[in-house]
Amino acid sequence: MEGLVHSRITPIPPHYRQQNCLSFPTFSLQLTNNSNSGRISVMNRPKSFSPIAASNQPVEASTLDRFNNTLPSQEALELWRKADAVCFDVDSTVCLDEGIDELAEFCGAGKAVAEWTARAMGGSVPFEEALAARLSLFKPSLSQVQDFLEKRPPKLSPGIDELVKKLKANNVNVYLISGGFRQMINPVASILGIPPDNIFANQLLFKSSGEFLGFDDNEPTSRSGGKAIAVQQIKKAYGYKTLVMIGDGATDLEARQPGGADIFICYAAVQLRAAVAAKADWLVFNFKDLINSLN
């Protein structure tokens, strides 16, 4: 959940670019300081992280019977196989949890925040409204975020590392596009070998004292339709012919529109959101299905 520090399609405002480095025990934090406003945004650069091993429960046949897109159409399969860019959602897709829910639970406000997350991912409230509401419930400080990152290593979904390796071996560019925060996404990207320039996510902001200030609302992913904008920018900037979006929520489904993702693959092994899954070009419950289809 951290800001990009090199080239960006959506430029970082100039006042975020002045940087000072601080060191901490298991990771380093890079603080961008605005001396006029007293705001800092924190960006972690992990030295080493070990993902927690995990497994998903088998999907019941009755669940599969509810949908007619668990097998891809020939067109969807061909688009997947010839994709030159794949964009992944992070929470409940690349990872087994919702990052903001985990941080909130760590700070003592897990239940209330999780309820807002469910509403946001189901598409019943505007994403920016849900994001602001969730953060207002616990207002994490810089020290709390630092402590969380030290004590809660990423929990990757089974098979995601193998899938990313397969895509990279096929010369497919991989991106992470998330409504979560870069402070928590950078360790995930580091484990998977995804460069910081390929992360599009939100940014927590703190006062110079370390007190929570808010989030950078200039990021496209901070509002409804933001993932679609990010995908459109990526596709236009790099000239990708076929781009695939993989995720579990309504904001991921939004990325499939003219100029954006050519197909949307719904990954529902962590969270099955029926309204989203029904509209996907391909519904999968195991990343192995995607890996095997590339062989």
Stockholm file with secondary structure:
# STOCKHOLM 1.0

chainA/1-295         MEGLVHSRITPIPPHYRQQNCLSFPTFSLQLTNNSNSGRISVMNRPKSFSPIAASNQPVEASTLDRFNNTLPSQEALELWRKADAVCFDVDSTVCLDEGIDELAEFCGAGKAVAEWTARAMGGSVPFEEALAARLSLFKPSLSQVQDFLEKRPPKLSPGIDELVKKLKANNVNVYLISGGFRQMINPVASILGIPPDNIFANQLLFKSSGEFLGFDDNEPTSRSGGKAIAVQQIKKAYGYKTLVMIGDGATDLEARQPGGADIFICYAAVQLRAAVAAKADWLVFNFKDLINSLN
#=GR chainA/1-295 SS CCCCCSCCSSCCCGGGCCEEEEECSSEEEEEEEETTTTEEEEEEEESCCCCCCCCCCCCCHHHHTTCSCSSCCHHHHHHHHTCSEEEECIIIIIBSSCHHHHHHHHTTCHHHHHHHHHHHHHTSSCHHHHHHHHHHHHCCCHHHHHHHHHHCCCCBCTTHHHHHHHHHHTTCEEEEEEEEEHHHHHHHHHHHTCCGGGEEEECEEEETTSCEEEECTTSGGGSTTHHHHHHHHHHHHHTCSCEEEEESSHHHHTTCSTTSCSEEEEECSSCCCHHHHTTCSEEESCHHHHHHTTC
#=GC SS_cons         CCCCCSCCSSCCCGGGCCEEEEECSSEEEEEEEETTTTEEEEEEEESCCCCCCCCCCCCCHHHHTTCSCSSCCHHHHHHHHTCSEEEECIIIIIBSSCHHHHHHHHTTCHHHHHHHHHHHHHTSSCHHHHHHHHHHHHCCCHHHHHHHHHHCCCCBCTTHHHHHHHHHHTTCEEEEEEEEEHHHHHHHHHHHTCCGGGEEEECEEEETTSCEEEECTTSGGGSTTHHHHHHHHHHHHHTCSCEEEEESSHHHHTTCSTTSCSEEEEECSSCCCHHHHTTCSEEESCHHHHHHTTC
//
